[in-house]
Every structure is written in structure tokens, then in C-alpha cells.
Amino acid sequence: MGEAAAWGGETYAAPTSLIRKYVRGGRIVAIEQPPFERVLHIGTQHPESNTTLIVEVMGRYSNIVLVAEEGLILECIKRVGPEKKSLP
């Protein structure tokens, strides 16, 4: 999984490498779990920026999302394209 892959015509590095960049060497400053949710928010402080790892634990729908301090999604492990999304 160390190779670059194509997504929507763009090439990106493996998701874990970007997550590693923003988390490795940082400090965990907060761990929160919203009530009645299968989600864990892990706040990290790193010299480059402060980020939050959001871990969703839901069986085959589990995911890990890296979010910047401003709320911008930087990376996620599992990506869902528009063709797979279902709207009610």
C-alpha cells in the first residue's frame, strides 16, 4: 500500500502516509467520545498543525478521518465516490 494510487484522475500517496505525517511525533491532547456514538475523536498537537483523528467503528463501514484544526478533511482511509453514495 506504499504506492501512489489514482483517485478521480489525481494521484495521491497512501492515506496512511499523510496521517503519519500529521500524527507521528505529536502529542495526544484530547480523547472524546460523543454520547451514544461509535465515534472516537483523538485530538493531536504537532509542530506542523493541530489535527483530530476521527475513528468511526461500525463494522465494515469503519473509517479513520484526519481533520485539520479548521475542520477541513485532510485524509481518510476509506473513500466513497459519488456513484456509491445513496441519498434518502
Secondary structure, 3 states (H helix, E strand, C coil): CCCCEEECCEEECCHHHHHHHHHCCCEEEEEECCCCCCEEEEEEECCCCEEEEEEECCHHHCEEEEEECCCCEEEECCCCCCCCCCCC
